[in-house]
Amino acid sequence: IHVGELYTDNTLSLEQAPWGRSSSPEFQQRLASEFHCILKAKLTNWLHVKDTISVWKRSERCSIVFQGDDDSREEEEEVEYRHIPVGEILPMDVAAPDFKHLLQ
């Protein structure tokens, strides 16, 4: 559970931009690389902050092996990805109220 501003919250403070004032950039980078957000809600805020409460779940890792071409003699390349079940992915389509018509 994270309470406060996150990189994706578009903090209003230019002094703390873009990470906000709640947690360090290193913490937020690790959170985003090892976990995925499954719930996010805005909190009552002062005018100069955009705090949220968010719930994060540790992401499973999976490997994908890319086979090289026989002609180019490239070797196989193994890359790690996070596996996030479809039912745990937050919606990507978001628009400010004045621009919601653009998503229709």
C-alpha positions in Angstrom: 0.0 0.0 0.0 1.3 3.4 -0.9 -0.2 6.7 0.3 1.0 9.9 -1.2 2.1 11.3 -4.6 3.7 9.0 -7.2 5.4 9.8 -10.5 2.3 9.0 -12.5 0.2 11.4 -10.4 1.6 14.5 -12.1 2.6 16.3 -8.9 1.7 20.0 -8.8 4.9 21.0 -6.9 7.6 22.1 -9.4 10.2 21.7 -6.6 9.4 18.0 -6.2 8.5 17.2 -9.8 8.2 14.7 -11.2 8.3 12.3 -8.3 6.2 14.1 -5.7 7.1 14.5 -2.0 5.9 11.2 -0.5 8.6 8.7 -1.5 12.0 8.7 -3.2 12.6 8.2 -6.9 14.5 5.0 -6.1 11.6 3.6 -4.1 9.1 4.5 -6.9 11.3 2.9 -9.6 11.6 -0.3 -7.6 7.9 -0.3 -6.8 7.0 0.1 -10.5 9.5 -2.5 -11.7 8.6 -5.3 -9.2 4.9 -4.7 -8.5 1.8 -3.6 -10.4 -0.9 -1.4 -9.2 -4.3 -3.1 -8.7 -6.2 -0.2 -7.1 -5.8 3.5 -6.9 -8.1 6.2 -5.4 -7.7 9.9 -4.9 -7.7 11.2 -1.3 -8.9 14.5 0.1 -6.0 16.9 -0.5 -4.7 20.4 0.0 -4.7 22.5 -3.1 -1.0 22.0 -3.7 -0.8 18.1 -3.5 -2.4 15.2 -5.4 -2.1 12.3 -2.9 -3.6 8.9 -3.7 -3.9 5.6 -1.9 -2.8 2.7 -4.1 -2.5 -1.0 -3.6 0.3 -2.9 -5.3 0.8 -6.6 -6.0 4.2 -8.2 -6.6 4.4 -9.1 -10.3 5.3 -12.6 -11.4 8.3 -12.8 -13.7 8.5 -14.8 -16.9 11.2 -15.3 -19.4 10.8 -15.2 -23.2 13.5 -16.7 -25.4 14.0 -15.2 -28.8 15.6 -17.6 -31.2 18.3 -16.2 -33.5 18.1 -16.6 -37.3 19.9 -19.6 -38.7 21.4 -17.4 -41.5 22.8 -14.7 -39.3 24.1 -17.0 -36.6 22.7 -14.9 -33.9 22.4 -16.6 -30.5 19.2 -17.0 -28.5 18.3 -14.1 -26.4 16.4 -14.5 -23.1 14.5 -11.5 -21.8 12.6 -11.3 -18.5 9.1 -9.7 -18.4 6.5 -9.2 -15.8 3.4 -11.3 -16.1 0.3 -9.4 -15.1 -3.0 -11.2 -15.4 -5.5 -9.4 -17.6 -7.9 -9.0 -14.6 -5.2 -7.1 -12.7 -4.4 -4.5 -15.3 -5.7 -1.0 -14.6 -7.5 0.8 -17.5 -5.2 2.7 -19.9 -7.8 5.0 -21.3 -7.9 8.1 -19.1 -8.8 11.7 -20.1 -9.4 14.9 -18.2 -13.2 15.8 -18.1 -12.9 18.4 -20.9 -11.3 15.8 -23.2 -13.3 12.6 -22.5 -15.0 13.0 -25.9 -11.7 12.2 -27.6 -11.8 8.6 -26.2 -15.3 7.9 -27.7 
